[in-house]
Amino acid sequence: MPITMTTPGEFNQIRKVTGKDDVRRFLSTLGFVEGEYVSIVNEMGGNVILNIKGTRVALNKALAQRILV
C-alpha cells in the first residue's frame, strides 16, 4: 500500500519504490530505499512531509504514492 494511506506518526518499512528509473533514483538519493523505515509527519494540501533517517523530507503526493510499505 502507498505511504500516503498510512497513519501519520506510524513508522512503516519500505517494501518497494515504483516508477521510472529517474524517479526511483531521485527517491533513493533522498533515502527512500527498500528496508528503510519511514513515517508521515504531516499532510498539507498536495504535499506530504515524511520522516526518514531522522530527516524531514517534503514530497508531493504523486511522488509519495510511489513509496510502497
Sequence and secondary structure as in RCSB ss.txt:
>XXXX:A:sequence
MPITMTTPGEFNQIRKVTGKDDVRRFLSTLGFVEGEYVSIVNEMGGNVILNIKGTRVALNKALAQRILV
>XXXX:A:secstr
 BGGGS TT  EE  EE S HHHHHHHHHTT  TT EEEEEEEETTEEEEEETTEEEEEEHHHHTTEE 
